[in-house]
């Protein structure tokens, strides 16, 4: 589907010295997983020209359906994402009736790391996706993040304490509300904030080439 650049009103962000790419996604969103290599390519390509911000949109926060309840639905979507992106999926987790498809906990985990180490937020986000989709870890459990925390040299004790806190469970709602305030209703959504305006770069899957083409048009304005 050909998507034209859409301009949306930015109500509260001041004029920035440097344009900012804002990524709104969810670590348990399959299309967010599909676009991950393309997004990493954009970050590498524009690392000197753009700032990068991660907003956790909340795909299905507080959902109570199990993976097996959604097996047919998720299988269809995961197969489609694989065909488009070639990202690898492990389907075994879809037979686990003990894990709900509640995406709030991994969003909360990513928010905590973003607060602790903003520069590591995207690396943690991509690692969380890998842990869920390829390793089939239960992202509701703090221990599922232990290897990622170790690799990224993030204090596990501080993370675990924050992850279990009532305060963090409330604060993640600010991300969900921010995504709604921006009018985002599908994930992933990628926007550029530039000269007090925001431009949609991608809604759903897009290649690095397509996103880069749109970014260049905006930066040349």
C-alpha positions in Angstrom: 0.0 0.0 0.0 1.4 3.4 -1.0 1.3 5.8 1.9 1.5 9.5 1.5 3.2 11.7 4.1 0.5 12.8 6.6 0.9 15.9 8.7 -0.5 15.7 12.3 -0.6 18.5 14.8 1.9 18.6 17.5 0.3 20.2 20.5 3.1 20.4 23.1 6.5 19.8 21.6 8.7 22.9 21.2 10.8 23.5 18.1 13.7 21.1 18.3 17.3 21.9 17.4 17.5 18.4 16.0 14.7 16.4 14.3 13.5 13.4 16.3 12.3 10.0 15.1 9.6 8.8 17.4 8.8 5.1 17.4 5.5 3.9 18.9 5.4 0.1 19.3 5.0 -2.8 21.6 7.5 -5.6 22.2 4.9 -8.3 21.8 3.5 -6.8 18.5 4.4 -9.1 15.6 4.6 -6.3 13.0 6.9 -4.3 15.4 9.1 -7.4 15.4 8.9 -7.6 11.7 10.0 -4.0 11.2 12.9 -4.3 13.7 15.8 -4.8 11.3 14.5 -2.0 9.1 14.3 0.3 12.0 17.8 -0.6 13.1 18.9 0.2 9.6 17.3 3.7 9.9 18.9 4.3 13.3 22.3 3.5 11.8 21.7 5.5 8.6 20.5 8.6 10.5 22.4 8.4 13.8 24.0 11.7 13.2 21.0 13.6 11.9 18.1 12.4 14.2 17.4 11.9 17.8 15.4 8.7 18.6 12.6 8.3 21.1 10.7 5.1 22.1 7.0 5.2 23.2 5.4 2.0 24.4 2.0 2.1 22.8 0.4 -0.9 24.5 -1.0 -3.4 22.0 -3.1 -5.5 24.3 -2.4 -4.3 27.8 -4.3 -6.2 30.6 -5.6 -8.8 28.1 -6.6 -12.0 29.7 -6.8 -14.3 26.7 -4.1 -17.1 26.6 -1.7 -17.8 23.8 -3.8 -20.9 23.0 -7.0 -18.9 22.9 -5.4 -16.8 20.2 -3.4 -19.5 18.5 -5.2 -19.4 15.2 -5.3 -15.6 15.1 -1.6 -15.2 16.0 -0.4 -18.0 13.7 -2.0 -16.2 10.7 -0.4 -12.9 11.6 3.0 -14.4 12.5 3.1 -16.2 9.2 2.3 -13.0 7.3 5.0 -11.1 9.2 7.5 -13.8 8.4 6.7 -13.7 4.7 7.1 -9.9 4.6 10.1 -9.6 6.8 11.8 -13.0 7.0 12.0 -12.6 10.8 12.1 -16.0 12.6 9.2 -17.1 14.8 9.0 -20.0 17.3 5.3 -21.1 17.4 5.6 -23.4 20.4 4.5 -20.7 22.8 1.1 -20.7 21.1 0.4 -24.0 22.8 1.0 -22.6 26.3 -2.3 -22.1 28.0 -0.6 -20.6 31.1 0.7 -17.4 29.4 -1.8 -14.6 28.6 -1.3 -12.2 25.7 -1.0 -9.3 28.1 1.5 -6.8 26.7 1.6 -4.5 29.6 4.5 -6.3 31.5 7.0 -6.1 28.6 6.0 -2.5 27.9 6.6 -1.8 31.6 10.0 -3.5 31.4 11.0 -1.4 28.5 9.8 1.8 30.1 12.0 1.0 33.2 15.1 0.5 31.1 14.4 3.6 29.1 14.3 5.5 32.4 17.5 3.9 33.7 19.5 4.0 30.5 17.8 6.0 27.7 20.7 5.2 25.3 20.0 1.5 25.7 16.2 1.6 25.2 16.1 0.4 21.6 18.7 -2.3 22.2 16.6 -3.6 25.1 13.4 -3.3 23.0 14.8 -5.4 20.2 16.3 -8.0 22.6 12.9 -8.3 24.3 11.3 -9.0 20.9 13.9 -11.7 20.2 13.3 -13.3 23.7 9.6 -13.6 23.1 9.4 -14.5 19.4 12.4 -16.7 19.0 13.1 -17.9 22.6 9.5 -18.0 23.6 10.2 -16.6 27.1 7.3 -15.5 29.3 7.8 -11.7 29.2 5.6 -11.3 32.3 8.4 -12.6 34.5 11.4 -10.5 35.6 13.8 -13.5 35.2 13.0 -13.6 31.5 15.0 -10.4 31.1 18.1 -11.5 33.1 20.2 -12.4 30.1 19.4 -9.2 28.3 20.2 -7.1 31.3 23.5 -8.9 31.7 24.4 -8.4 28.0 23.5 -4.7 28.2 25.2 -4.2 31.6 22.0 -3.0 33.3 21.7 -3.5 37.0 19.3 -6.5 37.5 18.5 -5.8 41.1 17.3 -2.3 40.3 15.4 -3.5 37.3 13.6 -6.2 39.3 12.7 -3.8 42.0 11.2 -1.3 39.6 9.5 -4.0 37.5 7.6 -5.2 40.6 6.7 -1.8 41.8 3.1 -0.3 41.8 4.6 3.0 40.7 5.9 1.5 37.5 2.6 -0.2 36.8 1.0 3.3 37.0 3.7 5.1 35.0 3.5 2.9 32.0 -0.1 4.2 31.5 1.5 7.5 30.6 3.1 5.9 27.5 -0.2 4.4 26.6 -2.0 7.7 27.0 0.7 9.5 25.0 0.3 7.1 22.1 -3.5 7.8 22.2 -2.9 11.5 22.3 -0.8 11.3 19.2 -3.7 9.5 17.5 -1.8 6.3 17.1 -4.1 3.3 16.7 -1.9 0.8 15.0 1.6 -0.5 15.7 4.3 0.1 14.7 3.9 3.8 14.0 7.0 5.8 13.1 6.9 9.6 13.0 9.3 12.5 12.6 9.1 15.5 14.8 10.6 18.4 12.8 10.2 22.2 13.1 7.2 22.0 15.4 5.4 19.5 13.2 5.0 15.7 13.1 5.0 13.6 9.9 4.1 10.0 9.7 6.9 7.8 8.3 5.3 4.4 8.7 2.1 2.9 9.9 2.7 -0.9 10.0 5.5 -2.6 8.2 7.8 -0.6 6.0 11.3 -1.2 4.6 14.3 0.9 5.5 14.4 2.2 1.9 10.8 3.5 2.0 11.2 5.1 5.4 14.5 6.7 4.4 12.8 8.1 1.3 10.2 9.8 3.4 12.6 11.0 6.0 14.8 12.7 3.4 11.8 14.5 1.9 11.0 15.9 5.4 14.5 16.9 6.3 14.8 18.7 2.9 11.8 20.9 3.7 
